[in-house]
Amino acid sequence: MTDSTPEKRSWLQRLKAGLSRSKTVISEGLTGIFTKRKLDDAMLEELEDLLITADLGVAMASRVTAHLAKTRYDKDISPGEVQDVLAREVTAILEPLARPLVIDSANRPHVILMVGVNGSGKTTTIGKLARQFKDQGKRVMLAAGDTFRAAAIEQLQIWGTRTGVPVIASKVGGDAAGLAYEALEAAQKDQIDVLLIDTAGRLQNKSGLMDELAKLVRVIRKLDPTAPHDVILVLDATTGQNALNQTQVFRDVADVSGIVMTKLDGTAKGGVLVALGEKFGLPIHAIGVGESVEDLHPFAPETFARALVGIEDM
Ligand SMILES: Nc1nc2c(ncn2[C@@H]2O[C@H](COP(=O)(O)OP(=O)(O)OP(=O)(O)O)[C@@H](O)[C@H]2O)c(=O)[nH]1
């Protein structure tokens, strides 16, 4: 696919438009700082503050400033040169983490547990993934494992209808582990390729959440000792630094194997993906740049990095 095809252009434009608020913070900040000709301590300090404000994290901020201090101190430097250094550093951190979700056909089905706080975009992401897998010719099933809220069950059912994918659900207050067991049993019987299990995301009660997820995993392992094959944490980019806390908690309560970051359209906090990558090193499977199905896109680190820092030549 070339850059000029409509599909690539449209998702790229959504990403760029979405990240434009982060981009503006960074690129306008750089233009403000690098007005003087020679790089000095004050400029380096302002740069460090700017990168922290833009949610890129302390580690990235100190590394970039240390690199510039070493290579460019007392030399002329333009905002564009700093943007290039920044884009390269961000790409270097995120490149090893970009990993498309791979469905192993040896797993029958491949079981994906979706975790994350309520409102993070979990259900929407499940719907988008269901559609994408279905379009690849896979047989997909959904399990409404967030049995606490009627709205969560209904929403998953809507996605099921929309994508033509069966949904296993119970009534509100039902046992999530029992439901997951039934779903896996049905999926095995129906020769399903991918089973996506929604879960409740009540962070307020960490030990409750841990018990619930542990029980769910224990129960489905009675049917398939290798399940779940992926545990995907869905994070909302607009929560900024909160996404770091959420990752910490979910990593403690579940064996998170990768992340999807949603709502990168329209936030000034997109830089948090860099801080997340640096701190936890979890694979990044996809990013969400809007509410419709085609807005879930495999993560492209360099494109993301350049859009984030505001390099325009894309
Ligand atoms: N702009 C934008 N909105 C999104 C994206 N992903 C999800 N949303 C919206 O975010 C809201 C919350 O998404 P849900 O999928 O309901 O979130 P959830 O984590 O399942 O939350 P509950 O259903 O409340 O548990 C919905 O209005 C979605 O349409 C995205 O990438 N961009």
The ligand as an SDF file (V2000), in Angstrom:
LIG
                    3D

 32 34  0  0  0  0  0  0  0  0999 V2000
  -12.8980    8.9700   20.0840 N   0  0  0  0  0  0  0  0  0  0  0  0
  -12.7820    7.6850   20.3800 C   0  0  0  0  0  0  0  0  0  0  0  0
  -13.7230    7.1060   21.1410 N   0  0  0  0  0  0  0  0  0  0  0  0
  -13.6030    5.8000   21.4430 C   0  0  0  0  0  0  0  0  0  0  0  0
  -12.4950    5.0340   20.9990 C   0  0  0  0  0  0  0  0  0  0  0  0
  -12.6500    3.7800   21.4950 N   0  0  0  0  0  0  0  0  0  0  0  0
  -13.8020    3.7870   22.2110 C   0  0  0  0  0  0  0  0  0  0  0  0
  -14.3800    5.0030   22.1900 N   0  0  0  0  0  0  0  0  0  0  0  0
  -15.6110    5.4570   22.8640 C   0  0  0  0  0  0  0  0  0  0  0  0
  -15.4090    5.4470   24.2510 O   0  0  0  0  0  0  0  0  0  0  0  0
  -16.6160    5.1600   24.9500 C   0  0  0  0  0  0  0  0  0  0  0  0
  -16.3900    4.0280   25.9400 C   0  0  0  0  0  0  0  0  0  0  0  0
  -16.1290    2.8610   25.2160 O   0  0  0  0  0  0  0  0  0  0  0  0
  -16.6470    1.4380   25.6580 P   0  0  0  0  0  0  0  0  0  0  0  0
  -16.1870    0.4990   24.6410 O   0  0  0  0  0  0  0  0  0  0  0  0
  -18.0530    1.4890   26.0400 O   0  0  0  0  0  0  0  0  0  0  0  0
  -15.7660    1.2760   26.9550 O   0  0  0  0  0  0  0  0  0  0  0  0
  -15.6900    0.0750   27.9600 P   0  0  0  0  0  0  0  0  0  0  0  0
  -14.3140    0.0690   28.4700 O   0  0  0  0  0  0  0  0  0  0  0  0
  -16.2320   -1.1730   27.4150 O   0  0  0  0  0  0  0  0  0  0  0  0
  -16.5880    0.6330   29.0420 O   0  0  0  0  0  0  0  0  0  0  0  0
  -17.8570    0.0140   29.6350 P   0  0  0  0  0  0  0  0  0  0  0  0
  -18.6850   -0.5050   28.5100 O   0  0  0  0  0  0  0  0  0  0  0  0
  -18.4260    1.2200   30.2930 O   0  0  0  0  0  0  0  0  0  0  0  0
  -17.2920   -1.0230   30.5350 O   0  0  0  0  0  0  0  0  0  0  0  0
  -17.6430    4.8660   23.8660 C   0  0  0  0  0  0  0  0  0  0  0  0
  -18.4020    6.0250   23.6400 O   0  0  0  0  0  0  0  0  0  0  0  0
  -16.7870    4.5660   22.6330 C   0  0  0  0  0  0  0  0  0  0  0  0
  -17.4400    4.8650   21.4360 O   0  0  0  0  0  0  0  0  0  0  0  0
  -11.4870    5.6900   20.1990 C   0  0  0  0  0  0  0  0  0  0  0  0
  -10.4690    5.1240   19.7760 O   0  0  0  0  0  0  0  0  0  0  0  0
  -11.6950    7.0070   19.9250 N   0  0  0  0  0  0  0  0  0  0  0  0
  1  2  1  0
  2  3  2  0
  2 32  1  0
  3  4  1  0
  4  5  2  0
  4  8  1  0
  5  6  1  0
  5 30  1  0
  6  7  2  0
  7  8  1  0
  8  9  1  0
  9 10  1  0
  9 28  1  0
 10 11  1  0
 11 12  1  0
 11 26  1  0
 12 13  1  0
 13 14  1  0
 14 15  2  0
 14 16  1  0
 14 17  1  0
 17 18  1  0
 18 19  2  0
 18 20  1  0
 18 21  1  0
 21 22  1  0
 22 23  2  0
 22 24  1  0
 22 25  1  0
 26 27  1  0
 26 28  1  0
 28 29  1  0
 30 31  2  0
 30 32  1  0
M  END
$$$$
